[in-house]
Amino acid sequence: MSRPGAGAPVAMTSAGPIEAGSWFQPRSALFWVYCPAVLAGPLIFLAQAAGMVRYGGAEAMAALPVTAATLLFFGWVLCELDPFRARRRLVAPIVLGFLWGASVWPGVALWANDHVTHAVTNLAGDAFASDWQAAIAAPIDEEFIKAIGIAVVAVLFRSRLRRPVDGFLIGGFVGLGAQISEDVLYSVQAALAAPQNPVADVLIVALLRLVTALTSHWAMSALAGVGIVVLLIRTDRSWGWRVGCCALFYGLAVLMHFTFDAPRPGGPGWLMMVLPVIIDLAIFTLAYRWVLGTERKWLRGIIAQPIARGLGAEAQLAALLTRRSRRRARSGLRAATRMDRRQARRYERELIDRVGLLAEPRPQPMWNYQQTSER
């Protein structure tokens, strides 16, 4: 990481998001599908759950602080998993994706779950359905509804998409919107199921949802988003490769959901509660390592270009690649200057944004890193 003053200055707005295009896209037919869907979503939900909301909504309000903490914490996690700040290009897609998950997903998923579980019961009987209906229905319809939202948002903002992490972020926030809406629904159901002391039960359910949300909807949809965006932007690869990659990541999201909802085997209660989370966390970690690898490959290609010499030497910029090297670089920066921790972190963020700006003029995704470096 170079020190302040190294190289020529690069024009940028350090505070504002790096975005192109508009949120409002009146010429896109898909935009006019998205808008009424988001508006109709709450109405579809209320048409099915108005009674629950009427009789349990007031007590469910007790869970709002915990639900807000869930939103803030996992939003922060998603940002932390974006070390090269691609999210600055994706403010509009992230917000629109979250709205899809929070408004369209609940009502449609409630309707679809009801129909799929009835089909499972009719086909396999009550005994089988009581154990397996959640593990069968939810991965099928809930992941599909979220994937539709990811695909709609990704197509609307395709010109902004560059790398797999873009799909990771859009999918993650679609899933986070679904997760928050589901938490609210569970709070209402908990209030109805405990007429004697509903507030206590609502808080317990909300806390359990927070604890077990480590690999919930946000993580599942983040993986699905990777596959969908790779399918859209990897135009340098064959259709078979792109479809296979999309199917793989979408399949991992479905597998995580199935594991999360599958019946628990016999054993200690605490172990059976955390075992699905451990398995899903392993799946998620392996997939995320691939995404992170593509990010580092992208950064190496950028900092190897002669144009990056205006920001510092390649060896200095290479300190941005890992968290460990960043910590060492910040320590060296503070030792060489009078910066405090906050100033050093801010300088690091601005340097990452400057590096990202070097890639923005390119009209297509930067996949040929070898060719990029030679240029």
C-alpha positions in Angstrom: 0.0 0.0 0.0 1.6 3.3 -1.1 1.9 6.2 1.2 0.0 9.5 0.7 1.6 11.5 -2.1 3.0 8.5 -3.9 2.3 8.9 -7.6 0.0 11.3 -9.4 -3.4 12.1 -8.0 -6.4 10.4 -9.4 -9.7 12.2 -9.7 -12.5 10.6 -7.7 -15.2 11.3 -5.3 -14.2 9.5 -2.2 -17.6 9.7 -0.5 -20.1 9.1 -3.4 -20.9 5.7 -4.9 -19.2 4.8 -8.2 -22.3 4.1 -10.4 -23.4 4.5 -14.0 -26.9 4.5 -15.3 -30.1 5.3 -13.5 -32.4 3.6 -11.0 -35.4 4.6 -13.1 -35.5 2.7 -16.4 -38.8 3.6 -18.2 -37.6 2.1 -21.5 -37.1 -1.4 -20.0 -40.2 -3.6 -20.0 -38.6 -5.6 -17.3 -38.5 -2.5 -15.1 -42.3 -2.3 -15.5 -42.6 -5.9 -14.4 -40.4 -5.3 -11.3 -42.3 -2.3 -10.1 -45.9 -3.7 -9.9 -44.5 -7.0 -8.5 -42.9 -5.1 -5.6 -46.1 -3.2 -5.0 -48.3 -6.2 -5.2 -46.1 -8.4 -3.0 -47.4 -7.0 0.4 -51.0 -7.3 -0.9 -50.4 -11.0 -1.8 -49.0 -11.6 1.7 -51.9 -9.8 3.5 -54.5 -11.6 1.4 -53.2 -14.9 3.0 -52.0 -13.7 6.4 -54.3 -10.7 7.4 -55.8 -12.7 10.3 -52.4 -13.5 11.7 -51.2 -9.9 11.4 -54.4 -8.6 13.0 -54.3 -10.8 16.1 -50.5 -11.2 16.5 -49.0 -8.1 15.0 -49.0 -6.0 18.1 -47.1 -8.5 20.3 -44.8 -9.3 17.4 -43.5 -5.7 17.5 -41.4 -6.7 20.6 -39.1 -8.5 18.2 -38.4 -5.4 16.0 -35.1 -4.5 17.8 -33.7 -8.0 17.4 -34.9 -8.1 13.7 -33.2 -4.7 13.1 -30.0 -6.1 14.7 -30.3 -9.1 12.3 -30.6 -6.7 9.3 -27.7 -4.6 10.4 -25.4 -7.4 11.3 -25.8 -9.5 8.2 -25.7 -6.4 6.0 -22.4 -5.7 7.6 -21.2 -9.3 7.0 -22.0 -9.0 3.3 -20.1 -5.8 3.1 -17.1 -7.4 4.9 -17.2 -10.2 2.4 -16.7 -7.6 -0.4 -13.0 -6.7 0.3 -12.6 -4.7 -2.9 -15.7 -2.6 -2.5 -17.7 -3.7 -5.6 -20.8 -2.6 -3.7 -20.0 1.0 -4.6 -21.1 0.3 -8.2 -24.1 -1.6 -7.0 -26.1 0.6 -4.7 -29.3 0.6 -6.9 -29.2 -3.2 -7.7 -28.6 -4.0 -4.0 -31.5 -1.9 -2.8 -33.9 -3.2 -5.5 -32.8 -6.7 -4.7 -33.5 -6.2 -1.0 -36.9 -4.8 -1.8 -37.7 -7.9 -3.9 -36.8 -10.2 -1.1 -38.7 -8.2 1.5 -41.9 -7.6 -0.5 -42.4 -10.0 -3.3 -40.9 -13.1 -1.7 -43.0 -13.4 1.5 -46.5 -13.6 -0.1 -45.5 -15.7 -3.1 -43.4 -18.1 -1.0 -46.3 -18.5 1.5 -48.6 -19.4 -1.4 -46.1 -21.7 -3.0 -45.2 -23.5 0.2 -48.8 -24.2 0.9 -49.3 -25.8 -2.5 -46.1 -27.8 -2.6 -46.6 -29.2 0.9 -50.1 -30.3 0.0 -48.6 -32.0 -3.1 -46.0 -33.8 -0.9 -48.7 -34.9 1.5 -50.9 -36.2 -1.3 -48.1 -38.1 -2.9 -46.2 -39.5 0.1 -48.7 -39.4 3.0 -49.0 -37.5 6.2 -46.2 -39.4 8.1 -43.6 -38.6 5.4 -44.8 -35.1 4.9 -44.6 -34.2 8.6 -40.9 -34.9 8.5 -39.8 -33.9 5.0 -42.3 -31.3 3.6 -40.2 -28.3 4.8 -37.0 -29.8 3.4 -38.7 -30.5 0.1 -40.9 -27.4 -0.4 -38.7 -24.6 0.8 -35.6 -25.4 -1.3 -37.8 -25.8 -4.4 -40.0 -22.7 -4.3 -38.3 -20.3 -1.9 -35.0 -20.5 -3.7 -36.7 -20.2 -7.1 -38.6 -17.1 -6.1 -35.4 -15.4 -4.8 -33.6 -16.5 -8.0 -36.2 -14.8 -10.1 -35.6 -11.6 -8.2 -31.8 -11.9 -8.6 -32.2 -12.5 -12.3 -34.6 -9.5 -12.8 -32.3 -7.1 -11.0 -29.1 -8.5 -12.7 -30.7 -8.1 -16.2 -31.9 -4.6 -15.3 -28.4 -3.5 -14.2 -26.3 -5.8 -16.5 -24.1 -2.9 -17.7 -22.8 -2.5 -14.1 -21.9 -6.1 -13.6 -18.2 -7.0 -13.9 -17.3 -9.9 -11.6 -18.9 -12.9 -9.7 -18.9 -10.9 -6.5 -21.5 -8.6 -8.0 -23.9 -11.6 -8.1 -22.8 -12.5 -4.6 -23.8 -9.1 -3.3 -27.1 -8.8 -5.2 -28.1 -12.3 -4.3 -27.1 -11.8 -0.7 -29.3 -8.7 -0.3 -32.2 -10.4 -2.0 -31.8 -13.2 0.5 -31.4 -10.8 3.4 -34.7 -9.1 2.5 -36.4 -12.5 2.5 -34.8 -13.4 5.8 -36.0 -10.2 7.5 -39.6 -10.7 6.2 -39.5 -14.3 7.3 -38.3 -13.3 10.8 -41.3 -10.9 11.0 -43.7 -13.7 10.0 -42.2 -16.1 12.6 -42.6 -13.4 15.3 -46.3 -13.0 14.4 -46.7 -16.8 14.5 -45.0 -17.0 17.9 -47.3 -14.4 19.3 -50.3 -16.3 18.1 -49.0 -19.6 19.5 -48.4 -18.3 23.0 -51.4 -16.4 24.2 -50.3 -16.5 27.8 -47.0 -14.8 27.5 -46.6 -13.8 23.8 -43.9 -11.2 24.2 -41.4 -13.6 25.9 -41.9 -16.2 23.2 -41.6 -13.6 20.4 -38.3 -12.5 21.8 -37.0 -16.1 22.2 -38.0 -16.9 18.6 -36.3 -13.7 17.3 -33.1 -14.5 19.2 -33.0 -18.0 17.9 -33.6 -16.8 14.4 -30.7 -14.4 14.8 -28.3 -17.1 16.1 -29.2 -19.6 13.4 -29.1 -17.0 10.6 -25.4 -17.5 10.0 -26.2 -19.6 6.9 -29.8 -18.6 6.3 -31.4 -17.0 3.2 -28.7 -14.3 2.7 -25.9 -16.9 2.3 -28.0 -19.3 0.1 -29.0 -16.5 -2.3 -25.5 -15.1 -2.4 -24.4 -18.4 -4.0 -27.3 -18.4 -6.4 -26.5 -14.9 -7.3 -23.0 -15.8 -8.3 -24.2 -18.4 -10.7 -26.8 -16.1 -12.3 -24.4 -13.3 -12.8 -21.7 -15.6 -14.2 -24.3 -16.9 -16.7 -25.0 -13.3 -17.8 -21.5 -11.8 -18.0 -19.1 -14.6 -18.9 -19.6 -14.1 -22.6 -16.1 -15.3 -23.2 -17.1 -18.8 -22.3 -19.4 -21.3 -23.9 -23.1 -21.5 -23.1 -22.5 -25.0 -21.6 -19.8 -23.7 -19.2 -22.0 -20.8 -18.1 -25.1 -22.9 -17.6 -23.1 -25.5 -15.7 -21.6 -22.9 -13.4 -25.0 -21.4 -12.8 -26.5 -24.8 -12.1 -23.6 -25.6 -9.7 -24.0 -22.5 -7.6 -27.8 -22.6 -7.7 -27.6 -26.3 -6.7 -25.4 -25.3 -3.7 -28.0 -22.8 -2.6 -30.7 -25.5 -2.8 -28.5 -28.0 -1.0 -27.8 -25.5 1.8 -31.6 -24.9 2.2 -32.3 -28.6 2.2 -29.7 -29.3 4.9 -31.1 -26.4 7.0 -34.7 -27.7 6.9 -34.0 -31.5 6.8 -35.1 -33.6 9.8 -32.4 -33.8 12.5 -30.9 -37.3 13.3 -30.9 -38.5 16.8 -28.3 -37.0 19.2 -27.8 -34.2 21.7 -30.2 -31.4 21.1 -27.6 -28.6 21.0 -25.5 -30.6 18.5 -28.5 -31.2 16.2 -29.3 -27.5 16.3 -25.9 -26.4 15.1 -25.0 -29.4 12.9 -26.9 -28.1 9.8 -25.3 -24.7 10.3 -21.8 -26.2 10.4 -22.5 -28.2 7.2 -23.9 -25.2 5.4 -21.1 -23.0 6.6 -18.6 -25.4 5.0 -20.5 -25.3 1.7 -20.7 -21.6 1.8 -17.0 -21.2 2.7 -15.8 -23.3 -0.2 -17.9 -21.4 -2.7 -16.9 -18.0 -1.3 -13.2 -18.9 -1.5 -13.7 -19.3 -5.3 -15.4 -15.9 -5.5 -12.6 -14.3 -3.4 -10.0 -16.0 -5.7 -11.6 -14.3 -8.7 -11.5 -11.0 -6.9 -7.8 -11.3 -6.1 -7.1 -12.4 -9.7 -9.0 -9.3 -10.9 -7.0 -7.0 -8.6 -3.6 -8.5 -9.7 -4.6 -7.8 -13.3 -5.4 -4.2 -12.5 -2.4 -3.3 -10.5 -0.1 -4.9 -13.1 -1.2 -2.4 -15.7 1.1 0.6 -16.4 -1.8 3.0 -15.7 -1.8 1.8 -12.0 1.7 3.3 -11.6 0.0 6.6 -10.9 -1.2 5.1 -7.6 2.0 3.4 -6.5 4.4 0.6 -7.3 2.9 -2.8 -8.1 4.5 -4.3 -4.9 2.9 -1.6 -2.8 -0.6 -2.1 -4.3 -0.3 -5.9 -3.9 -0.7 -5.2 -0.1 -4.4 -4.8 -0.8 -4.8 -8.5 -1.8 -5.3 -10.0 1.7 -6.4 -8.9 5.1 -3.1 -9.8 6.7 -1.1 -7.8 4.2 -3.5 -4.9 4.6 -2.9 -4.9 8.4 0.9 -4.9 7.9 0.6 -2.1 5.3 -1.6 0.0 7.6 0.9 -0.4 10.5 3.7 0.7 8.2 1.7 3.6 7.0 1.0 4.8 10.6 4.6 4.4 11.5 5.7 6.5 8.5 3.1 9.2 9.0 1.0 10.7 11.7 -2.2 8.9 10.7 -4.3 7.2 13.4 -6.1 3.9 12.8 -9.2 5.5 11.4 -7.2 7.7 8.9 -5.2 4.7 7.8 -8.3 2.6 7.1 -9.9 5.5 5.2 -6.8 5.9 3.1 -6.9 2.2 2.4 -10.5 2.3 1.3 -9.9 5.3 -1.0 -6.9 3.5 -2.5 -9.1 0.5 -3.3 -11.7 2.8 -4.9 -9.0 4.4 -7.0 -7.8 1.0 -8.2 -11.5 0.1 -9.0 -11.9 3.2 -11.0 -9.0 2.1 -13.3 -11.2 -0.8 -14.5 -14.5 1.2 -15.0 -13.9 2.5 -18.5 -13.7 -1.0 -19.9 -17.1 -1.9 -21.4 -16.9 -5.7 -20.8 -16.1 -7.8 -17.8 -12.3 -8.2 -17.3 -11.8 -11.9 -17.4 -8.6 -12.3 -19.5 -6.2 -11.3 -16.7 -3.1 -12.5 -18.6 -4.0 -10.3 -21.6 -4.9 -7.4 -19.2 -1.5 -7.6 -17.5 0.4 -7.6 -20.9 -1.4 -4.5 -21.9 
